[in-house]
């Protein structure tokens, strides 16, 4: 049950659609929703588990990833504050087990919705249906892009893009990340990542320090990312029968 006014205010700010529910649905939501707090490294769900709840994140980040038999990981996507997991919602609807792993990147505060109530609200409420369908449309494009990158794109461009993303979040040229962490994010081996980063260092793009990477040439790194974006845009235009500006 949610009865804390500050928590309700935070919920309204992060999930505006809740305020658009009818009075009965809104009261039922507050009565049945379960506030939880998780620590960094805690698993929200593991592969093969039944999906008994849908989590609405109020704070923190959860990483969704696949694990191969070889032990290699690849990050599918991340859920941040104001978001929820479309894989969980899909499994609840289809009564399938969870097909991946969900682990907390940092401390997490969330609201859990029991699966049978989610199914009930999806059947009764247009507001809830719009929210879940919106999750699907938002996440599908990012997953398709991931599949394209893994299948068709050069790994050096993908590493460059990841480093730029880390840089933009930290607002610092020094990025505290290990080669192993990058390998897990991109679904490759640490040895391959290390070789490409050494090539970056030889080219004057980065300086490698134990446990961190310092970007030395931001413009050239962005050029690598720009080339990847052009390729993805061109291929997307071709799929839709549109003319790409990069033909």
C-alpha positions in Angstrom: 0.0 0.0 0.0 1.2 3.5 -0.8 0.2 6.1 1.8 3.2 8.4 2.0 2.5 11.8 0.4 6.1 12.4 -0.7 6.2 9.0 -2.4 2.9 9.7 -4.1 4.2 13.1 -5.3 7.3 11.4 -6.7 5.2 8.8 -8.4 3.0 11.5 -10.1 6.2 13.2 -11.3 7.8 10.1 -12.7 4.6 8.4 -14.1 2.2 11.1 -15.2 -0.2 8.6 -16.6 -1.2 7.4 -13.1 -2.9 10.7 -12.5 -5.1 10.1 -15.6 -6.6 6.9 -14.2 -10.2 6.9 -13.1 -10.9 7.2 -9.4 -11.5 3.6 -8.8 -8.4 2.4 -10.6 -6.3 5.0 -8.9 -7.5 4.0 -5.4 -6.9 0.3 -6.2 -3.4 1.1 -7.5 -2.5 2.9 -4.3 -3.9 0.0 -2.2 -2.2 -2.8 -4.1 1.1 -1.3 -5.2 4.2 -2.2 -3.1 7.1 0.2 -2.4 10.5 -1.5 -2.4 14.1 -0.5 -2.1 16.9 -2.6 -3.6 20.7 -2.4 -3.3 23.3 -2.2 -6.0 23.9 -5.7 -7.3 20.5 -7.0 -6.2 18.6 -9.0 -8.9 15.2 -7.7 -9.8 14.5 -10.9 -11.8 16.6 -13.8 -13.1 16.2 -15.8 -16.3 13.6 -18.5 -16.0 11.8 -16.7 -13.1 8.0 -16.2 -13.2 7.1 -12.5 -13.6 5.0 -11.9 -10.5 5.3 -8.1 -10.5 5.9 -5.1 -12.8 8.3 -2.5 -11.4 7.9 1.2 -11.9 11.3 2.8 -11.2 11.4 6.0 -9.1 15.1 6.1 -8.5 18.2 4.3 -9.8 19.0 2.1 -12.8 18.4 -1.5 -13.7 20.4 -3.3 -16.4 18.7 -6.0 -18.5 21.1 -8.4 -20.0 21.5 -11.9 -21.7 24.0 -14.4 -20.5 25.4 -17.0 -23.0 26.5 -20.5 -22.1 30.1 -19.3 -22.5 29.5 -16.8 -19.7 29.6 -13.8 -22.1 27.0 -11.1 -21.4 25.4 -8.5 -23.6 23.3 -5.6 -22.3 19.9 -5.4 -23.9 18.9 -2.1 -22.4 18.6 -0.2 -19.1 15.6 1.0 -17.2 15.9 4.3 -15.4 13.7 6.5 -13.2 10.3 7.0 -14.8 10.5 3.8 -16.8 9.5 0.2 -16.6 10.5 -3.1 -18.2 8.7 -4.1 -21.4 10.1 -7.7 -21.1 8.4 -8.1 -17.7 5.1 -6.6 -19.0 5.2 -8.9 -22.0 5.9 -12.0 -19.8 3.0 -11.1 -17.5 0.7 -10.9 -20.5 1.8 -14.1 -22.0 2.5 -16.0 -18.8 6.0 -16.8 -19.9 9.1 -16.9 -17.7 11.6 -14.0 -17.8 14.0 -14.5 -20.7 17.0 -12.4 -19.4 18.5 -11.1 -16.2 17.7 -7.8 -14.5 20.2 -6.4 -12.0 20.5 -3.1 -10.1 23.3 -0.9 -11.4 22.9 1.2 -8.2 20.5 1.6 -5.3 16.9 1.4 -6.6 13.6 2.7 -5.4 10.5 1.2 -7.1 6.8 0.5 -7.0 5.8 -3.1 -7.6 2.5 -4.0 -9.2 1.2 -7.5 -8.7 0.9 -9.3 -12.1 -2.8 -10.2 -11.7 -3.7 -6.5 -11.1 -1.7 -5.4 -14.1 -3.6 -7.9 -16.2 -6.9 -6.6 -14.7 -6.0 -2.9 -15.3 -4.9 -3.6 -18.9 -8.3 -5.2 -19.6 -10.2 -2.4 -18.0 -8.2 0.8 -18.5 -7.3 2.6 -21.7 -4.8 4.6 -19.7 -2.9 1.5 -18.7 -3.0 0.1 -22.2 -1.6 3.3 -23.7 1.2 3.2 -21.2 2.2 -0.4 -21.9 1.9 0.0 -25.7 4.1 3.2 -25.4 6.7 1.1 -23.6 6.7 -1.4 -26.5 7.2 1.3 -29.2 9.9 3.1 -27.2 11.9 -0.1 -26.5 11.5 -1.9 -29.8 13.5 0.7 -31.8 16.4 0.5 -29.3 16.5 -3.3 -29.3 16.4 -3.4 -33.2 19.3 -1.0 -33.2 21.2 -3.2 -30.8 20.6 -6.3 -33.1 21.8 -4.3 -36.1 24.9 -3.1 -34.3 25.8 -6.6 -33.0 25.2 -8.3 -36.4 26.5 -5.7 -38.8 28.6 -2.9 -37.2 32.2 -2.5 -36.5 33.1 -3.0 -32.8 35.4 0.0 -32.7 32.5 2.3 -33.6 30.3 0.7 -31.0 33.1 1.2 -28.3 33.5 4.8 -29.4 29.8 5.4 -29.0 29.8 3.8 -25.6 32.7 5.9 -24.4 31.0 9.1 -25.6 27.8 8.1 -23.8 29.8 7.6 -20.6 31.6 10.9 -21.1 28.3 12.8 -21.6 27.0 11.4 -18.3 30.1 12.1 -16.3 31.0 15.4 -17.9 34.6 14.5 -17.5 37.3 13.3 -19.9 38.2 10.5 -17.4 35.8 7.6 -17.5 35.9 5.1 -14.6 35.2 1.9 -16.5 37.1 -1.3 -17.0 37.7 -3.2 -20.2 35.7 -6.1 -18.8 32.7 -3.8 -18.2 32.8 -2.6 -21.8 32.9 -6.2 -23.0 29.9 -7.1 -20.9 28.0 -4.1 -22.3 28.7 -5.0 -25.9 28.6 -8.7 -25.8 32.2 -9.4 -26.7 35.4 -10.5 -25.0 37.7 -8.4 -22.8 40.7 -9.3 -25.0 39.0 -7.8 -28.1 38.0 -4.7 -26.2 41.5 -4.2 -24.9 43.0 -4.6 -28.4 40.7 -1.9 -29.8 41.4 0.4 -26.9 45.1 0.0 -27.4 44.5 0.9 -31.1 42.6 4.0 -29.9 45.6 4.8 -27.6 48.1 4.4 -30.4 46.0 6.8 -32.5 45.9 9.4 -29.8 42.2 9.1 -29.1 42.5 7.9 -25.5 44.9 7.2 -22.7 44.5 4.0 -20.7 44.9 4.1 -17.0 44.1 1.2 -14.6 40.4 1.2 -14.0 39.7 4.2 -16.2 39.9 5.6 -19.8 40.8 9.2 -20.6 39.5 10.6 -23.8 42.1 12.8 -25.5 40.6 13.5 -28.8 36.8 14.2 -28.5 36.3 15.3 -32.0 37.8 12.2 -33.6 35.9 10.0 -31.2 32.7 11.8 -32.2 33.6 11.3 -35.8 33.6 7.5 -35.3 30.2 7.8 -33.6 28.9 10.0 -36.4 29.9 7.4 -39.0 27.9 4.7 -37.1 24.9 7.0 -36.9 25.0 7.7 -40.6 25.1 3.9 -41.4 22.1 3.3 -39.1 20.1 6.1 -40.5 20.9 5.0 -44.1 19.8 1.5 -43.4 16.7 2.6 -41.7 15.7 4.8 -44.6 16.3 1.9 -47.0 14.0 -0.4 -45.0 11.2 2.2 -45.2 11.8 2.9 -48.8 13.0 6.5 -48.2 16.0 8.3 -49.7 18.9 8.6 -47.3 20.9 11.9 -47.2 24.0 9.7 -46.9 23.5 7.7 -50.1 
